[in-house]
Amino acid sequence: MESIIWYIIMIPCSLLLTGLGIFAWRRERPMWFWSGSTVKESEISDIRAYNRANGIMWLAFSAVFWISTGLGALSVKAAGIFLIAGCALGVPVLPLVYNRIYRRYKR
């Protein structure tokens, strides 16, 4: 029963992050990072490459969720530990990676 609950929670979360990565990758205008912020087209030298890098960043982060979802078949406890560790490491790294992407493509 706990595996079913795990999947009901994790699959939508994983899909959401994967969808964000795909959205960022395909977006024609520059993708933002922080909620409520915007990145002007005049700030970015190569919008397509900038958005692709953003998409890859989010897809890589979603991998933590997908792996944790799969681990739920073996052990929900192990999957939870993996998810917590992945988020504890990944969440602080996301702004650092984004800032690196932004600086790379900033005009």
N, C-alpha and C positions, 0 to 999 in steps of 0.2 A: 504494500500500500504506500509506503513512504517513497518508493521509486516513482510511482505514478504522480504523486504530489510534486516530487522533484522535477519531473518532466513538464508538468503543467506550469511550473514557475520558470524553469530554465530555458525551455524552447522559445517562448516569446521574448525573453530577455536577450537571448543569443541572436534571434532574428532581428530584433530592434537594432542591436549594434552592427550586425552585418548589413542591414538596410541603410544605416547611417554611413557606413563605409562606401557602399555602392552609390548612394545619393551624392556623397562628396566627390567621388571619382567621376561621375557623369555630369556634375553641375557645370554650367557654362560661365557663371559668374563666380568670383572667388568665395570659397567656403570659409566660414567663420569658425572659431573654436569656442569662445565663451558665449553663453546665452545672452542675447540682447546686443552683442557686439556685431559690427560689420567690418568687412575688409573691402576697401574701394578697389575698383579695377585699375585705377591709376597707381596703386601701391605695389602691384604685382607685375613682374616682368614676363612671366610665362604662366598664365592662368591654368592652362591645361595640365602642365607638369605639377604646379602647386596643388591643384585639386586631386590629382592622382596620388601625390605624396600623402595628402590628408586622408584619402580613401584607404590607402595601404595602412596608415597608422591605425585607423578604426577597425579595419579588417583583422589586423594583427591582435588588437585588444579583444576583439570578439572571439578569437581563437581560444582564449582562456575560458570563456563561457562555454564554447562548444566542447572543448576537452572535458570540462567539468560536467557537462551534460552527459557525455558518453561514460565518464567514470561512475555516474550514478547507477549504471547497470551493474557494476561490480560492488560498489559500496557507497551509499549516500554520505556516510561519514567522511570517507576519503575524498569524495567529490567536493564536499563542503570545505574541507581543509584546503584542497587545491584552489578552490574559488577564492577563499579568503586570502590565501598567500598571493595568488595571482593579482587580485585587486589591490592588496596592500603594496605590492611592488609596482603594478601597472598604473594605478591612478596617479601617483606622484610623478611618474615618468611621462605621462601624456602631455602635460604643459611644457615640459622640457623638450620633447620631440617636436611639438607644434611650434615652439619658439625657434627651434633650429630650422624647421621647414620655412617658417615665415622669413627669417633672416636670409635664407638661401635664395628665395624668390623675390625679395623686396627690391624695388627699384632704387 
